[in-house]
Amino acid sequence: HIKNHFYTRYSYRERCSVKTITIDMNAGYEKLIQELFPKAKIIIDRFHLVQLISRSMNQLRIQVMNGFRRGHNEDQKKYRRLKRYWKLLLKNEKDLTYTVYKPFGLFGQTTDRTVVDTLLSYDERLQVNYTLYQSLLNAMKDKDINALQTLLKQPLHEEISLDFRRSIRTLKHHLSSIENSFMYPFNNGRIEGIHNKIKVL
């Protein structure tokens, strides 16, 4: 249907005039775009880049968390803490602070940085994957393609999760489109919002 729409309504010359197209990381669409719009630069929406690595980090947190589920009292506390404060583990560490104290359930009066450090201390896998996650996150936030390329070329620590390894392979595969996403200001935010409203309705 998509091919028929563009082949019948738009000439080859018109399709060649399309400069950029913004998508998620769907390989099928990428192939289709190259066929329909041969001169268009493909841009990966940066939201989907962050979402990819965030999911990998969160999947590992769930695995570690569930390992404490049936343990003794101390393990139960770790389980509840990991379950409650998952958002802090996904937050950019540059936005965490050691100086602003506030009440945290299951922790008492402390800082968000201390909460994160405590959660990471529960399992070496969490710490190793968190370090990689933050490095990737900062490279994306800074739109630093060289930093991202360096991270993707480095040999992976043995504790890096299978989900994260798959995410790394996906990022490598889409590297040229990711570079375009760092160069251009375009994203899918508006149309993604429309799609979400349609789904909700």
Salt bridges, closest charged atoms under 4 A:
GLU30 OE1 - HIS174 ND1 3.06
GLU35 OE1 - LYS3 NZ 3.43
ASP75 OD2 - HIS72 NE2 3.74
GLU93 OE1 - ARG113 NH1 3.53
ASP117 OD1 - ARG113 NH2 2.84
ASP123 OD1 - ARG125 NE 3.05
ASP163 OD1 - ARG166 NH2 2.67
GLU192 OE2 - HIS48 NE2 2.82
